[in-house]
């Protein structure tokens, strides 16, 4: 998957299915990290701010391009969700 083709979905609530495990995470796609943005990083990745069981948000999940089986945009995140 070309992760940079997902740029239009920054700030969206999305579902990511990882490969080959098929695990599903939902959260807010907040952007990128990697050598294209920080020369000290080894690999370009996307950052997903995931929702905790209690409804708040927890840590970021990092996905490399080869780890993404499906990237499914759900809806634009609200300002409150994006800033949480």
N, C-alpha and C positions, 0 to 999 in steps of 0.2 A: 504494500500500500504506500502510495506517495503521501506521507503525512502532511506535506506542505500544501496539498490540494484541499486540506480541511480548514484552512485559515478562515474561510467565511463563517465557520461555526464557533469561533472563539466567543465565549459568553453564552453559549447554548447549553442546555441540559441534554446530555447524550447518554446513550448506552453503548458500551464497548464489549464486544465478545472477543476473548483472547483465543489465540490458536497455539498449540493444538488442544489445549485443555477444554475449551468451550466455556470457561468461567465468564460470568456476566457481571459487570460493574456499571453503576449509573452514577453520574455526577456532572459537574460543570467543567466543560473543556475550557481551561484557562490560558492555554498557550503552549509554548515550546521551550525547550532547553537543549543545549548541545553546542557543538563547535560552530554552527551557523550563527550562534548568539553569544557564545562564551568559548574562546579558544582553549580553555582549560578542560572542557568536557570532551569525552571521547566519542560520543554518539548522539545524533539528533533524536529527540524523543518528544512525545506530547505529554502534557500534564493534565490530569483529571482530578478535580477536587471532589472527593466522594462524600456521600451522605452517610452519617452514622445511624445506628438503629434508633436512637432517641429523637431523630429528626433534624439534628444540627449537622454540621459538617466536620469531618475529621481530616486526616492527612491527605496528601496528594499521592496519587498512583501514577507511576511512570510507565509508558508503553513505547517500546521500540517499534518501528514500522513492521518488522517481521512477526511481531507478537499480536498483531491486530487481525482478526478474522473478519469482523464486521464493526463498522462505526455507524451508529444509527442516531441521527439528530432527532430529538423529541420536541423540544420547544425552546424558545428564547428564555434564558434565565431572568428572573426578576432582579432588580437592582439590589434588593436585600439579600437574595441568595448569592449573587455574584460577589458582594462585599463581605459576606460572612466568613 
